[in-house]
Amino acid sequence: MDFSRLRIGFVPMSDAQMHPFDLRNFVYYARKRNIKFEIAKFNEEYDVIVLSPRADLSVWSRYQGKAKLIYLTVDSYLAIPPFDIKGILRGLAKYVAGEHKNLKLNYSLAVRQMCSRADTVVCTTLEQKEDIQNYCKNVHIILDFNSQIIRQEKLDYKVGKCINLVWEGQAENIQGFAQIKKPLLELRKKYHIALHIITDLERRKYMNKYREVSVLDDLRRIFGSAYLSNTASGNGSFVYLYQWNLEMLSRIVTGADIAIIPLNLADPLMRGKPENKLILFWRMGMPVIVSSTPAYRRVMVQCGLDLCCRDDSQWLAKLEELIADSAKRESVAIKGKAFADQYYSEEEYLKQWDCLFQSVLGK
């Protein structure tokens, strides 16, 4: 496609356009296709405007210009029950935090209005697409492209005296470990196990802006005495914490034996997560066990694997199966990597974005 004559505006997650979401989505595509764009201003004319999930919905849902609007979504806000207290307060919180210029008390309604105004919407799961199609018929499922953060792939599947489990992600998602605390501690009675967590050391509550919280405090609340913050003297902890680092991420991950992705299945936003993290681990050649969300179940079935868990007993059984069988660890890891490389390649990713723009521009 010829983008040279188009004026394209972009509303990023952050003004510096360095937010991971921007770099793994539109900005990545634009760089690969040599597309020039600028930060969109509401009162100026464009041919296309791309809205990140942090765009001000109270403003852009009222946009009356000629530009085609591409709205990027991430979370399953339309799946939240109408009387959920967090859902009710989310619109007010965005207004107070300055993310919305105008007060939209019902945030789910604001999302629906934005979907109705957009010419196309990008989401991350089939379930989200089905919800959004009630408001916009042109919906595309496109995930983050994350292979550029991989520096190393796993090649050795033998284990030493300690079985090393690993997780990476945003600090607020550490709460998922409360869901599998019991099976982890039960396995610890039988095996020498260590859990390695790669994330930010601090997080902010309430719109990621207010009240700084230490991740160490979160880990102490979840694991109690099983987590020790001081280990240089020789004391061994069940949990080890690493600050997220682009250069070292894949080295730490591939140095472990099994990757895990626990989520609270009772939370609609957690249950609605896409398979991004699973694909990232698979790209690194890791065997992965996950909570049984719709997206994870779907991808596991497509890959021919059975490593989704609904409850403690399944987490216990599937973890112990991989712990005890190095051949099984290697086979599921190789199968997962082959699947990710084939169906989530850069070529496929760029084709999805090409198709998105073609659907908007009618070419």
C-alpha positions as CSV (number, residue, x, y, z in Angstrom):
1,M,0.0,0.0,0.0
2,D,1.1,3.6,-0.7
3,F,1.0,5.6,2.5
4,S,3.1,8.5,1.2
5,R,0.1,10.7,0.4
6,L,-1.8,10.0,3.6
7,R,-1.7,12.2,6.7
8,I,-1.8,9.8,9.6
9,G,-2.3,10.9,13.2
10,F,-1.6,8.8,16.2
11,V,-2.8,9.1,19.8
12,P,-0.1,7.1,21.8
13,M,-0.1,5.5,25.2
14,S,2.5,8.1,26.2
15,D,3.7,11.3,24.5
16,A,7.2,9.8,24.1
17,Q,5.8,6.9,22.1
18,M,8.0,4.6,24.1
19,H,5.3,2.7,26.0
20,P,5.6,-1.1,25.4
21,F,2.1,-1.2,23.8
22,D,3.0,1.4,21.2
23,L,6.3,-0.2,20.4
24,R,4.7,-3.6,19.9
25,N,1.7,-2.4,17.9
26,F,1.2,0.5,15.6
27,V,4.7,2.1,16.0
28,Y,6.3,-1.3,15.2
29,Y,4.1,-1.7,12.1
30,A,4.7,1.9,11.0
31,R,8.5,1.5,11.2
32,K,8.4,-1.8,9.2
33,R,6.2,-0.3,6.5
34,N,8.0,3.1,6.5
35,I,4.8,4.9,7.4
36,K,5.2,8.5,8.5
37,F,2.8,9.7,11.2
38,E,2.4,12.5,13.8
39,I,0.8,13.0,17.1
40,A,-2.9,13.6,16.3
41,K,-4.6,16.9,17.3
42,F,-8.3,16.8,17.7
43,N,-9.1,19.9,15.6
44,E,-6.8,19.1,12.6
45,E,-7.6,17.1,9.5
46,Y,-6.1,13.7,8.8
47,D,-6.8,10.8,6.5
48,V,-6.4,8.2,9.3
49,I,-6.2,8.5,13.0
50,V,-5.0,5.6,15.2
51,L,-6.2,5.7,18.8
52,S,-4.3,3.7,21.5
53,P,-6.2,2.3,24.5
54,R,-5.3,5.4,26.5
55,A,-6.9,7.8,24.1
56,D,-9.5,10.1,25.6
57,L,-12.8,8.4,24.7
58,S,-14.8,11.3,26.0
59,V,-13.3,13.4,23.2
60,W,-12.6,11.1,20.3
61,S,-16.0,9.4,20.4
62,R,-17.4,12.8,19.3
63,Y,-14.9,13.3,16.5
64,Q,-16.6,14.7,13.4
65,G,-13.7,15.0,11.0
66,K,-13.1,13.2,7.7
67,A,-10.4,10.9,9.0
68,K,-10.9,7.1,9.4
69,L,-10.7,6.2,13.0
70,I,-8.8,3.0,14.1
71,Y,-9.5,2.3,17.7
72,L,-7.1,-0.1,19.5
73,T,-8.4,-2.0,22.6
74,V,-6.8,-4.4,25.0
75,D,-9.0,-5.3,28.0
76,S,-12.4,-6.9,28.0
77,Y,-14.3,-4.0,29.4
78,L,-17.5,-4.9,27.7
79,A,-17.5,-8.3,29.5
80,I,-17.6,-6.6,33.0
81,P,-21.0,-6.9,34.7
82,P,-22.9,-3.6,34.6
83,F,-23.0,-3.3,38.4
84,D,-19.4,-4.1,39.0
85,I,-18.1,-1.5,41.5
86,K,-14.7,-1.0,39.8
87,G,-16.4,-0.7,36.4
88,I,-18.8,1.9,37.8
89,L,-15.9,4.0,39.3
90,R,-13.5,3.6,36.3
91,G,-15.0,6.5,34.3
92,L,-14.8,8.8,37.3
93,A,-11.3,7.7,38.0
94,K,-10.2,8.5,34.4
95,Y,-11.8,11.9,34.7
96,V,-10.1,12.7,38.1
97,A,-6.7,11.3,36.8
98,G,-7.0,13.7,33.8
99,E,-7.2,10.9,31.2
100,H,-10.7,12.0,30.2
101,K,-11.5,15.7,29.5
102,N,-15.2,15.1,30.1
103,L,-16.8,13.1,32.8
104,K,-18.1,9.7,31.6
105,L,-19.4,7.9,34.7
106,N,-20.1,4.7,32.8
107,Y,-16.8,3.7,31.3
108,S,-18.3,0.6,29.5
109,L,-20.7,3.0,27.8
110,A,-17.8,5.2,26.8
111,V,-16.1,2.2,25.2
112,R,-19.3,1.2,23.4
113,Q,-19.7,4.8,22.1
114,M,-16.1,4.8,20.9
115,C,-16.5,1.4,19.1
116,S,-19.7,2.8,17.4
117,R,-17.8,5.9,16.2
118,A,-14.7,4.1,15.0
119,D,-14.4,2.9,11.4
120,T,-12.6,-0.2,12.7
121,V,-11.7,-1.6,16.1
122,V,-8.6,-3.8,16.9
123,C,-9.0,-6.2,19.9
124,T,-7.1,-9.2,21.1
125,T,-9.5,-12.2,21.6
126,L,-12.4,-13.8,19.8
127,E,-14.7,-13.1,22.8
128,Q,-13.8,-9.4,22.7
129,K,-14.5,-9.4,18.9
130,E,-18.0,-10.9,19.4
131,D,-18.9,-8.2,22.0
132,I,-17.5,-5.3,19.9
133,Q,-19.3,-6.4,16.7
134,N,-22.5,-5.3,18.4
135,Y,-21.2,-1.7,17.9
136,C,-18.7,-1.9,15.0
137,K,-18.8,-4.5,12.2
138,N,-15.2,-4.0,11.1
139,V,-13.3,-5.7,13.9
140,H,-9.8,-7.2,13.7
141,I,-7.9,-9.4,16.2
142,I,-4.2,-8.4,16.3
143,L,-1.9,-9.2,19.2
144,D,1.3,-7.5,20.4
145,F,4.4,-8.4,18.3
146,N,6.9,-9.3,21.0
147,S,9.7,-11.3,19.3
148,Q,12.0,-8.3,19.2
149,I,12.5,-8.5,23.0
150,I,13.9,-12.0,22.8
151,R,17.6,-12.2,23.1
152,Q,18.0,-15.9,23.9
153,E,16.1,-19.2,23.3
154,K,16.1,-22.3,25.6
155,L,18.1,-25.3,24.3
156,D,18.8,-27.4,27.4
157,Y,15.9,-29.1,29.2
158,K,17.8,-31.0,31.9
159,V,17.2,-29.8,35.5
160,G,19.6,-29.6,38.4
161,K,18.9,-30.1,42.1
162,C,16.4,-27.1,42.0
163,I,13.3,-26.9,39.8
164,N,13.1,-23.3,38.6
165,L,9.7,-21.8,37.7
166,V,9.5,-18.4,36.0
167,W,7.0,-15.7,35.4
168,E,7.2,-12.2,33.8
169,G,4.7,-9.4,33.5
170,Q,3.3,-6.2,34.9
171,A,3.5,-5.8,38.7
172,E,-0.2,-5.6,39.3
173,N,-0.7,-9.1,37.8
174,I,1.4,-10.7,40.5
175,Q,-1.9,-11.1,42.4
176,G,-2.5,-14.1,40.1
177,F,-0.1,-16.1,42.3
178,A,-2.6,-16.0,45.1
179,Q,-4.7,-18.4,42.9
180,I,-1.9,-21.1,42.9
181,K,-0.2,-20.6,46.2
182,K,-1.5,-23.9,47.7
183,P,-0.3,-26.2,44.9
184,L,3.1,-24.4,44.7
185,L,3.7,-24.8,48.5
186,E,2.4,-28.4,48.3
187,L,4.9,-29.2,45.6
188,R,7.6,-27.5,47.6
189,K,7.2,-30.3,50.3
190,K,8.3,-32.9,47.7
191,Y,10.7,-31.0,45.4
192,H,13.3,-28.3,45.7
193,I,11.4,-25.5,43.9
194,A,12.2,-21.8,43.3
195,L,9.9,-19.3,41.7
196,H,11.6,-16.5,39.7
197,I,9.5,-13.3,39.1
198,I,10.5,-10.7,36.6
199,T,8.6,-7.4,36.9
200,D,8.8,-3.8,38.2
201,L,9.8,-3.5,41.8
202,E,7.1,-0.9,42.5
203,R,3.7,-0.2,41.1
204,R,1.1,2.5,41.4
205,K,-2.5,1.7,42.4
206,Y,-5.6,3.5,41.0
207,M,-5.0,4.2,37.3
208,N,-1.3,3.5,37.7
209,K,-0.9,7.0,39.1
210,Y,-1.6,7.1,42.8
211,R,-0.2,5.4,45.9
212,E,3.1,3.7,45.2
213,V,3.2,0.1,46.3
214,S,6.2,-2.2,46.8
215,V,6.0,-5.5,45.0
216,L,8.0,-7.0,47.9
217,D,4.9,-6.2,50.1
218,D,2.7,-8.0,47.6
219,L,4.9,-11.1,47.7
220,R,4.9,-11.1,51.5
221,R,1.1,-10.9,51.5
222,I,0.8,-13.8,49.1
223,F,3.6,-16.1,50.2
224,G,4.3,-15.1,53.8
225,S,7.4,-16.6,55.3
226,A,8.1,-18.5,52.1
227,Y,9.4,-15.3,50.7
228,L,12.7,-13.9,52.1
229,S,14.0,-10.5,50.9
230,N,17.5,-11.1,52.3
231,T,19.3,-14.2,50.9
232,A,23.0,-13.1,50.6
233,S,23.7,-14.6,54.0
234,G,22.9,-18.1,52.6
235,N,19.2,-18.2,53.5
236,G,17.2,-19.7,50.6
237,S,13.9,-18.1,49.6
238,F,11.1,-19.8,47.7
239,V,10.6,-16.6,45.6
240,Y,13.3,-14.5,43.8
241,L,12.5,-11.1,42.4
242,Y,14.1,-9.5,39.4
243,Q,13.6,-6.0,38.0
244,W,12.3,-6.2,34.5
245,N,15.2,-5.7,32.1
246,L,15.0,-5.9,28.3
247,E,18.6,-7.3,27.9
248,M,18.3,-9.9,30.6
249,L,14.7,-10.9,30.4
250,S,15.1,-13.9,28.0
251,R,18.3,-15.0,29.7
252,I,16.5,-15.3,33.1
253,V,13.5,-16.9,31.5
254,T,15.4,-19.5,29.5
255,G,17.6,-20.3,32.5
256,A,14.5,-21.6,34.3
257,D,12.8,-24.9,33.7
258,I,9.1,-24.2,33.4
259,A,7.2,-20.9,32.8
260,I,3.8,-20.4,34.5
261,I,0.9,-17.9,33.9
262,P,-1.6,-17.9,36.8
263,L,-4.7,-15.7,36.5
264,N,-7.7,-15.1,38.6
265,L,-10.4,-16.8,36.5
266,A,-13.2,-15.1,38.5
267,D,-12.1,-11.6,37.3
268,P,-13.5,-10.8,33.8
269,L,-10.5,-8.7,32.9
270,M,-8.1,-11.4,33.8
271,R,-10.2,-14.1,32.2
272,G,-10.3,-12.0,29.0
273,K,-6.5,-11.8,28.6
274,P,-5.2,-12.8,25.2
275,E,-2.4,-15.3,24.5
276,N,0.4,-12.7,24.3
277,K,2.4,-13.9,27.2
278,L,2.0,-17.6,26.3
279,I,3.3,-16.9,22.8
280,L,6.3,-14.9,24.2
281,F,7.3,-17.9,26.4
282,W,6.9,-20.3,23.5
283,R,9.0,-18.1,21.3
284,M,11.8,-18.6,23.8
285,G,11.4,-22.3,23.7
286,M,9.8,-22.6,27.2
287,P,7.4,-25.3,28.4
288,V,4.4,-23.3,29.8
289,I,1.5,-24.1,32.1
290,V,-1.4,-21.6,32.2
291,S,-4.7,-20.8,33.8
292,S,-7.6,-22.0,31.7
293,T,-8.8,-18.7,30.1
294,P,-10.7,-18.9,26.8
295,A,-7.8,-17.6,24.8
296,Y,-5.2,-20.0,26.5
297,R,-7.5,-23.0,26.1
298,R,-8.1,-22.2,22.4
299,V,-4.4,-21.8,21.6
300,M,-3.4,-24.9,23.6
301,V,-6.0,-27.0,21.7
302,Q,-4.7,-25.6,18.4
303,C,-1.2,-26.5,19.4
304,G,-2.2,-30.0,20.5
305,L,-1.2,-29.5,24.2
306,D,-3.1,-30.0,27.4
307,L,-1.4,-27.6,29.9
308,C,-4.4,-25.4,31.0
309,C,-5.5,-25.5,34.7
310,R,-8.9,-24.7,36.2
311,D,-8.1,-25.4,39.8
312,D,-5.5,-26.4,42.4
313,S,-5.6,-30.1,41.6
314,Q,-4.8,-29.5,37.9
315,W,-2.0,-27.1,38.7
316,L,-0.5,-29.6,41.1
317,A,-0.8,-32.5,38.6
318,K,0.4,-30.7,35.5
319,L,3.3,-29.1,37.3
320,E,4.4,-32.4,38.8
321,E,4.2,-34.1,35.4
322,L,6.6,-31.6,33.8
323,I,8.8,-31.5,36.8
324,A,9.3,-35.3,36.7
325,D,9.7,-35.7,33.0
326,S,12.5,-33.9,31.1
327,A,11.5,-35.5,27.8
328,K,7.9,-34.1,28.2
329,R,9.3,-30.6,29.1
330,E,11.4,-30.6,25.9
331,S,8.6,-32.0,23.6
332,V,5.9,-29.5,24.7
333,A,8.4,-26.6,24.5
334,I,9.5,-27.6,21.0
335,K,5.9,-28.0,19.9
336,G,4.9,-24.6,21.4
337,K,7.8,-22.8,19.7
338,A,7.1,-24.3,16.3
339,F,3.4,-23.2,16.7
340,A,4.4,-19.7,17.7
341,D,6.9,-19.3,14.9
342,Q,4.4,-20.5,12.3
343,Y,1.2,-18.8,13.3
344,Y,2.6,-15.7,15.1
345,S,5.4,-14.8,12.8
346,E,6.4,-11.2,11.8
347,E,5.1,-11.9,8.3
348,E,1.6,-12.9,9.6
349,Y,1.6,-9.9,12.0
350,L,2.3,-7.4,9.2
351,K,-0.3,-9.0,7.0
352,Q,-2.9,-8.5,9.7
353,W,-2.1,-4.8,9.9
354,D,-2.1,-4.5,6.1
355,C,-5.5,-6.1,6.1
356,L,-6.7,-3.7,8.8
357,F,-5.6,-0.6,6.8
358,Q,-7.0,-2.0,3.5
359,S,-10.4,-2.5,5.2
360,V,-10.3,1.1,6.3
361,L,-9.0,2.7,3.1
362,G,-11.0,0.5,0.8
363,K,-7.9,-0.6,-1.2
